[in-house]
Amino acid sequence: MKYNYLFDSDFPPGVASVFVGGEKISKEEFLKLKKKYLKKRKHQNES
């Protein structure tokens, strides 16, 4: 299952981590993955 829709919104304020698909993701890791996802999506849209 893909969770790309999570990157369309900001990380909830006051939350240190989230569980996605049984995996704990820290705020820092989430922001890193979001940046990577948005960069990849922008590149695909330009093609």
C-alpha positions, 0 to 999 in steps of 0.5 A, spaced: 500 500 500 502 506 498 502 512 503 504 518 498 497 522 500 501 523 507 506 527 504 500 532 501 499 535 508 504 537 514 506 533 520 501 534 525 504 540 530 506 537 537 507 530 535 513 526 535 512 520 531 507 517 527 505 509 525 504 508 518 503 501 516 506 498 522 512 502 522 514 508 527 516 514 523 520 520 527 518 527 525 525 528 522 525 522 518 518 524 515 520 531 513 526 527 510 522 522 506 517 528 504 522 532 501 525 526 497 518 525 495 516 532 493 522 533 489 521 526 485 514 528 484 516 535 481 521 532 477 516 527 474 511 533 473 516 536 469 517 530 464 
